[in-house]
């Protein structure tokens, strides 16, 4: 095999595998997106039921959103690595 053939194969391989990272990140973002939707919906429901706990529920909601977004960032990093 010639060196130019190997170089051409390397270029072809990297150009086709770039799309898989985007697909993987898209799939990895589905879970956190659904999780945040459920989290915010349940917090709003809780605030509507007991308005006096709004501050505590809001604080807990923001902590939950931060932890759920960490999953989306892990999916982004995994897309770049693999």
N, CA, C and O atoms as a MOPAC input file, in Angstrom:
PM7 MOZYME 1SCF
protein

 N      0.83300 1    -1.18000 1     0.00000 1
 C      0.00000 1     0.00000 1     0.00000 1
 C      0.87400 1     1.23800 1     0.00000 1
 O      1.90900 1     1.29800 1     0.66400 1
 N      0.43900 1     2.20300 1    -0.74600 1
 C      1.21600 1     3.43300 1    -0.81000 1
 C      0.77500 1     4.39100 1     0.29900 1
 O     -0.31400 1     4.28300 1     0.86300 1
 N      1.65600 1     5.30900 1     0.57400 1
 C      1.38300 1     6.28300 1     1.62600 1
 C      0.22900 1     7.20600 1     1.23900 1
 O     -0.55600 1     7.60100 1     2.10100 1
 N      0.11800 1     7.54900 1    -0.02500 1
 C     -0.96600 1     8.42600 1    -0.46100 1
 C     -2.32200 1     7.72900 1    -0.32300 1
 O     -3.31700 1     8.37700 1     0.00400 1
 N     -2.37200 1     6.41700 1    -0.56900 1
 C     -3.62000 1     5.67300 1    -0.40600 1
 C     -4.05000 1     5.67100 1     1.06000 1
 O     -5.22800 1     5.87000 1     1.35700 1
 N     -3.11300 1     5.44900 1     1.97600 1
 C     -3.43300 1     5.44800 1     3.39400 1
 C     -3.90500 1     6.82000 1     3.87300 1
 O     -4.81400 1     6.92200 1     4.69600 1
 N     -3.27700 1     7.87100 1     3.34700 1
 C     -3.68400 1     9.23000 1     3.71100 1
 C     -5.10300 1     9.51300 1     3.21200 1
 O     -5.90400 1    10.13200 1     3.91300 1
 N     -5.40300 1     9.05600 1     2.00200 1
 C     -6.74000 1     9.26400 1     1.45500 1
 C     -7.79700 1     8.49900 1     2.26700 1
 O     -8.89300 1     9.01100 1     2.49500 1
 N     -7.47700 1     7.30400 1     2.69100 1
 C     -8.40200 1     6.52500 1     3.51000 1
 C     -8.63900 1     7.18500 1     4.86500 1
 O     -9.75300 1     7.15900 1     5.38900 1
 N     -7.59000 1     7.77500 1     5.42800 1
 C     -7.73900 1     8.46800 1     6.71200 1
 C     -8.65200 1     9.67500 1     6.57000 1
 O     -9.45600 1     9.94600 1     7.46200 1
 N     -8.54300 1    10.39900 1     5.47200 1
 C     -9.39800 1    11.55500 1     5.23200 1
 C    -10.84100 1    11.10300 1     5.04900 1
 O    -11.75600 1    11.72200 1     5.59200 1
 N    -11.05300 1    10.03800 1     4.29600 1
 C    -12.41000 1     9.54700 1     4.06700 1
 C    -13.04100 1     9.03200 1     5.35500 1
 O    -14.23900 1     9.21900 1     5.57200 1
 N    -12.26600 1     8.39600 1     6.19900 1
 C    -12.79200 1     7.85200 1     7.44500 1
 C    -13.20100 1     8.95700 1     8.40100 1
 O    -14.25600 1     8.85500 1     9.02800 1
 N    -12.40800 1    10.00200 1     8.53500 1
 C    -12.74300 1    11.07100 1     9.47600 1
 C    -13.91600 1    11.89500 1     8.98100 1
 O    -14.69400 1    12.39200 1     9.79500 1
 N    -14.06900 1    12.05700 1     7.68300 1
 C    -15.17800 1    12.86700 1     7.19100 1
 C    -16.51700 1    12.16400 1     7.38000 1
 O    -17.53600 1    12.82300 1     7.58600 1
 N    -16.52700 1    10.84100 1     7.31400 1
 C    -17.79900 1    10.14500 1     7.50900 1
 C    -18.12300 1     9.94300 1     8.98800 1
 O    -19.29500 1     9.80900 1     9.34100 1
 N    -17.13300 1     9.91800 1     9.84000 1
 C    -17.40700 1     9.68000 1    11.26100 1
 C    -17.74000 1    10.96000 1    12.01700 1
 O    -18.11700 1    10.88300 1    13.18600 1
 N    -17.61900 1    12.11500 1    11.40900 1
 C    -17.94400 1    13.36600 1    12.10000 1
 C    -19.43600 1    13.46200 1    12.39700 1
 O    -19.82400 1    14.00200 1    13.43200 1
 N    -20.26300 1    12.95500 1    11.51900 1
 C    -21.70400 1    13.02200 1    11.72300 1
 C    -22.19300 1    12.15700 1    12.86300 1
 O    -23.23700 1    12.43800 1    13.45200 1
 N    -21.45400 1    11.10900 1    13.18400 1
 C    -21.89300 1    10.20400 1    14.24800 1
 C    -21.81600 1    10.87300 1    15.61600 1
 O    -22.61900 1    10.56500 1    16.49600 1
 N    -20.86900 1    11.77600 1    15.80700 1
 C    -20.79300 1    12.51000 1    17.07500 1
 C    -22.01400 1    13.38700 1    17.27500 1
 O    -22.53300 1    13.49000 1    18.38700 1
 N    -22.47900 1    14.02100 1    16.20400 1
 C    -23.66800 1    14.87000 1    16.30100 1
 C    -24.90700 1    14.03300 1    16.57100 1
 O    -25.77600 1    14.42900 1    17.34700 1
 N    -24.98300 1    12.88600 1    15.93400 1
 C    -26.12700 1    11.99800 1    16.17900 1
 C    -26.10000 1    11.49200 1    17.62000 1
 O    -27.13400 1    11.43900 1    18.28700 1
 N    -24.91600 1    11.12200 1    18.09000 1
 C    -24.79200 1    10.64500 1    19.46700 1
 C    -25.15900 1    11.71000 1    20.46800 1
 O    -25.81700 1    11.42100 1    21.46700 1
 N    -24.73900 1    12.95200 1    20.21700 1
 C    -25.09400 1    14.02400 1    21.15100 1
 C    -26.58800 1    14.30500 1    21.11000 1
 O    -27.20200 1    14.57900 1    22.14100 1
 N    -27.16500 1    14.23600 1    19.93000 1
 C    -28.61100 1    14.43500 1    19.82900 1
 C    -29.37500 1    13.40200 1    20.62900 1
 O    -30.34300 1    13.72500 1    21.31800 1
 N    -28.93900 1    12.16400 1    20.53400 1
 C    -29.58800 1    11.11000 1    21.31800 1
 C    -29.32400 1    11.27600 1    22.80900 1
 O    -30.19300 1    10.98800 1    23.63200 1
 N    -28.12500 1    11.73900 1    23.16000 1
 C    -27.79900 1    11.92600 1    24.57300 1
 C    -28.55400 1    13.10300 1    25.17100 1
 O    -28.74000 1    13.14800 1    26.38700 1
 N    -28.99100 1    14.04900 1    24.36100 1
 C    -29.70100 1    15.21600 1    24.87700 1
 C    -31.18700 1    14.94800 1    25.08100 1
 O    -31.87600 1    15.75400 1    25.70600 1
 N    -31.68500 1    13.84100 1    24.57000 1
 C    -33.10700 1    13.53500 1    24.72800 1
 C    -33.44700 1    13.28400 1    26.20000 1
 O    -34.42900 1    13.82100 1    26.71300 1
 N    -32.64400 1    12.47900 1    26.86900 1
 C    -32.91300 1    12.13700 1    28.27100 1
 C    -32.92900 1    13.33800 1    29.19400 1
 O    -33.90100 1    13.53500 1    29.92300 1
 N    -31.86300 1    14.15900 1    29.18300 1
 C    -31.89400 1    15.35200 1    30.04200 1
 C    -33.00900 1    16.32600 1    29.68100 1
 O    -33.55500 1    16.99300 1    30.56000 1
 N    -33.35300 1    16.41600 1    28.40100 1
 C    -34.44700 1    17.30400 1    28.00300 1
 C    -35.77600 1    16.86700 1    28.60600 1
 O    -36.54400 1    17.68500 1    29.11200 1
 N    -36.03100 1    15.57200 1    28.54400 1
 C    -37.25500 1    15.03800 1    29.14500 1
 C    -37.20800 1    15.19400 1    30.66400 1
 O    -38.21100 1    15.53000 1    31.29400 1
 N    -36.03700 1    14.94800 1    31.24300 1
 C    -35.88900 1    15.06500 1    32.69300 1
 C    -36.14300 1    16.47300 1    33.19200 1
 O    -36.80100 1    16.66000 1    34.21500 1
 N    -35.63200 1    17.46100 1    32.48700 1
 C    -35.84200 1    18.85300 1    32.89700 1
 C    -37.31300 1    19.23200 1    32.74300 1
 O    -37.86400 1    19.94700 1    33.58100 1
 N    -37.94200 1    18.75900 1    31.68600 1
 C    -39.36800 1    19.03900 1    31.50700 1
 C    -40.20600 1    18.48300 1    32.63700 1
 O    -41.09600 1    19.16400 1    33.14500 1
 N    -39.93300 1    17.25800 1    33.03400 1
 C    -40.67100 1    16.65200 1    34.14300 1
 C    -40.37800 1    17.39200 1    35.44600 1
 O    -41.28400 1    17.65000 1    36.23800 1
 N    -39.10600 1    17.73300 1    35.66200 1
 C    -38.69600 1    18.41000 1    36.89300 1
 C    -39.38400 1    19.75900 1    37.05100 1
 O    -39.90100 1    20.07000 1    38.12400 1
 N    -39.39300 1    20.55300 1    36.00000 1
 C    -40.00900 1    21.87900 1    36.07700 1
 C    -41.52500 1    21.74800 1    36.21700 1
 O    -42.14700 1    22.49100 1    36.97800 1
 N    -42.11800 1    20.80900 1    35.48700 1
 C    -43.56200 1    20.61300 1    35.58200 1
 C    -44.00500 1    20.22000 1    36.98300 1
 O    -44.99900 1    20.73800 1    37.49200 1
 N    -43.27800 1    19.31400 1    37.59900 1
 C    -43.63100 1    18.88400 1    38.95200 1
 C    -43.38800 1    19.99200 1    39.97600 1
 O    -44.11100 1    20.09600 1    40.96700 1
 N    -42.36300 1    20.82200 1    39.73000 1
 C    -42.12500 1    21.94600 1    40.64400 1
 C    -43.25900 1    22.95700 1    40.56000 1
 O    -43.71700 1    23.46200 1    41.58600 1
 N    -43.70800 1    23.25100 1    39.37000 1
 C    -44.83200 1    24.18200 1    39.20100 1
 C    -46.09000 1    23.61000 1    39.85500 1
 O    -46.86100 1    24.33700 1    40.48100 1
 N    -46.28400 1    22.31500 1    39.70200 1
 C    -47.42700 1    21.66500 1    40.34300 1
 C    -47.33000 1    21.76600 1    41.86800 1
 O    -48.32800 1    22.01400 1    42.54400 1
 N    -46.13300 1    21.57300 1    42.39500 1
 C    -45.94200 1    21.68100 1    43.83800 1
 C    -46.14800 1    23.09400 1    44.34800 1
 O    -46.71800 1    23.29000 1    45.42200 1
 N    -45.68700 1    24.09100 1    43.58500 1
 C    -45.88500 1    25.48700 1    43.98800 1
 C    -47.36500 1    25.84400 1    43.93600 1
 O    -47.85200 1    26.60400 1    44.77300 1
 N    -48.07800 1    25.30000 1    42.95800 1
 C    -49.51500 1    25.58200 1    42.87000 1
 C    -50.26800 1    24.96300 1    44.03700 1
 O    -51.26900 1    25.51900 1    44.48800 1
 N    -49.80500 1    23.82700 1    44.52900 1
 C    -50.48900 1    23.16500 1    45.64700 1
 C    -50.15900 1    23.81800 1    46.99600 1
 O    -51.02600 1    23.95500 1    47.85900 1
 N    -48.88200 1    24.22100 1    47.16300 1
 C    -48.47800 1    24.85300 1    48.42300 1
 C    -47.58800 1    26.05900 1    48.11900 1
 O    -46.36300 1    25.93600 1    48.08800 1
 N    -48.19900 1    27.21400 1    47.89700 1
 C    -47.43900 1    28.40900 1    47.52900 1
 C    -46.43400 1    28.86000 1    48.58400 1
 O    -45.46300 1    29.53800 1    48.24700 1
 N    -46.63800 1    28.50500 1    49.84100 1
 C    -45.71900 1    28.94900 1    50.89600 1
 C    -44.36500 1    28.24400 1    50.78800 1
 O    -43.39300 1    28.71900 1    51.37500 1
 N    -44.26900 1    27.14800 1    50.07300 1
 C    -43.00100 1    26.43800 1    49.88300 1
 C    -42.31300 1    26.79300 1    48.56000 1
 O    -41.40400 1    26.08500 1    48.12600 1
 N    -42.73700 1    27.87300 1    47.92700 1
 C    -42.21600 1    28.21300 1    46.60500 1
 C    -40.69900 1    28.41000 1    46.61400 1
 O    -40.01800 1    27.96600 1    45.69000 1
 N    -40.16500 1    29.06200 1    47.63400 1
 C    -38.72200 1    29.31600 1    47.69100 1
 C    -37.90900 1    28.04000 1    47.79100 1
 O    -36.90900 1    27.88000 1    47.09200 1
 N    -38.33400 1    27.13100 1    48.65600 1
 C    -37.61600 1    25.86600 1    48.81100 1
 C    -37.72600 1    25.00000 1    47.56500 1
 O    -36.75500 1    24.36600 1    47.15200 1
 N    -38.92000 1    24.97600 1    46.96500 1
 C    -39.10300 1    24.17100 1    45.76000 1
 C    -38.28500 1    24.72500 1    44.59500 1
 O    -37.71300 1    23.96700 1    43.81200 1
 N    -38.23600 1    26.04600 1    44.48900 1
 C    -37.47100 1    26.66300 1    43.40300 1
 C    -35.97800 1    26.36500 1    43.55200 1
 O    -35.29600 1    26.07600 1    42.56800 1
 N    -35.47600 1    26.43600 1    44.78100 1
 C    -34.06500 1    26.13000 1    45.01900 1
 C    -33.74600 1    24.68600 1    44.65300 1
 O    -32.74400 1    24.40600 1    43.99500 1
 N    -34.60400 1    23.77900 1    45.08600 1
 C    -34.40700 1    22.36400 1    44.76400 1
 C    -34.50500 1    22.12600 1    43.26400 1
 O    -33.77100 1    21.30400 1    42.71500 1
 N    -35.41400 1    22.84600 1    42.59500 1
 C    -35.55800 1    22.70400 1    41.14700 1
 C    -34.28000 1    23.12400 1    40.42800 1
 O    -33.83200 1    22.44100 1    39.50700 1
 N    -33.69500 1    24.24200 1    40.84300 1
 C    -32.47700 1    24.70500 1    40.17400 1
 C    -31.31700 1    23.73800 1    40.39300 1
 O    -30.49800 1    23.54400 1    39.49500 1
 N    -31.23900 1    23.13600 1    41.56800 1
 C    -30.20400 1    22.11700 1    41.80600 1
 C    -30.43000 1    20.90300 1    40.90500 1
 O    -29.48100 1    20.35800 1    40.34100 1
 N    -31.67000 1    20.49000 1    40.77500 1
 C    -31.98800 1    19.36500 1    39.90300 1
 C    -31.69400 1    19.66700 1    38.44000 1
 O    -31.21100 1    18.79900 1    37.71300 1
 N    -31.98100 1    20.88300 1    38.00400 1
 C    -31.69100 1    21.27700 1    36.62300 1
 C    -30.18600 1    21.24900 1    36.37900 1
 O    -29.73700 1    20.79800 1    35.32500 1
 N    -29.40600 1    21.72700 1    37.34300 1
 C    -27.94800 1    21.73500 1    37.18000 1
 C    -27.40900 1    20.31300 1    37.06300 1
 O    -26.54600 1    20.04800 1    36.22700 1
 N    -27.89900 1    19.40800 1    37.88200 1
 C    -27.42700 1    18.03200 1    37.82000 1
 C    -27.87700 1    17.33900 1    36.52900 1
 O    -27.14200 1    16.52500 1    35.97000 1
 N    -29.07500 1    17.66200 1    36.06200 1
 C    -29.56000 1    17.05900 1    34.82600 1
 C    -28.79300 1    17.59400 1    33.62600 1
 O    -28.51700 1    16.84600 1    32.68700 1
 N    -28.44700 1    18.86500 1    33.63900 1
 C    -27.65900 1    19.43500 1    32.54500 1
 C    -26.25200 1    18.84000 1    32.50400 1
 O    -25.62800 1    18.79300 1    31.44400 1
 N    -25.75400 1    18.38700 1    33.65100 1
 C    -24.45300 1    17.71800 1    33.65600 1
 C    -24.48900 1    16.46500 1    32.79100 1
 O    -23.48900 1    16.11800 1    32.16200 1
 N    -25.62600 1    15.78500 1    32.75200 1
 C    -25.75800 1    14.61200 1    31.87900 1
 C    -25.66200 1    15.00500 1    30.41200 1
 O    -25.05000 1    14.29400 1    29.61500 1
 N    -26.26400 1    16.13100 1    30.05300 1
 C    -26.18200 1    16.58700 1    28.66800 1
 C    -24.74600 1    16.96300 1    28.30500 1
 O    -24.30600 1    16.70900 1    27.18400 1
 N    -24.02400 1    17.55800 1    29.22900 1
 C    -22.62400 1    17.89500 1    28.96200 1
 C    -21.76400 1    16.64500 1    28.84200 1
 O    -20.82400 1    16.61300 1    28.04700 1
 N    -22.07500 1    15.62200 1    29.62000 1
 C    -21.36000 1    14.34200 1    29.46800 1
 C    -21.61200 1    13.75200 1    28.08700 1
 O    -20.70100 1    13.19100 1    27.47800 1
 N    -22.82600 1    13.87200 1    27.59400 1
 C    -23.12000 1    13.39800 1    26.24400 1
 C    -22.37000 1    14.18000 1    25.19000 1
 O    -21.93500 1    13.61000 1    24.19000 1
 N    -22.21100 1    15.47800 1    25.39400 1
 C    -21.45000 1    16.29600 1    24.45500 1
 C    -19.99100 1    15.89700 1    24.44200 1
 O    -19.39200 1    15.76600 1    23.37500 1
 N    -19.41000 1    15.70100 1    25.61500 1
 C    -18.00400 1    15.30000 1    25.70700 1
 C    -17.80000 1    13.91800 1    25.10700 1
 O    -16.81400 1    13.68500 1    24.40800 1
 N    -18.72000 1    13.00200 1    25.37200 1
 C    -18.60300 1    11.65500 1    24.79800 1
 C    -18.69100 1    11.69700 1    23.28100 1
 O    -18.03300 1    10.91200 1    22.60000 1
 N    -19.49600 1    12.60500 1    22.74800 1
 C    -19.57200 1    12.75800 1    21.29100 1
 C    -18.24900 1    13.21600 1    20.69700 1
 O    -17.87500 1    12.78400 1    19.60700 1
 N    -17.54200 1    14.08400 1    21.40300 1
 C    -16.24600 1    14.54500 1    20.91200 1
 C    -15.17300 1    13.46900 1    21.05800 1
 O    -14.29300 1    13.34900 1    20.20500 1
 N    -15.24200 1    12.69800 1    22.12000 1
 C    -14.22200 1    11.69200 1    22.36800 1
 C    -14.35300 1    10.52700 1    21.38900 1
 O    -13.36800 1    10.07900 1    20.80300 1
 N    -15.58600 1    10.04600 1    21.22200 1
 C    -15.80100 1     8.87800 1    20.37700 1
 C    -16.09600 1     9.30600 1    18.97300 1
 O    -16.30800 1     8.46300 1    18.10200 1

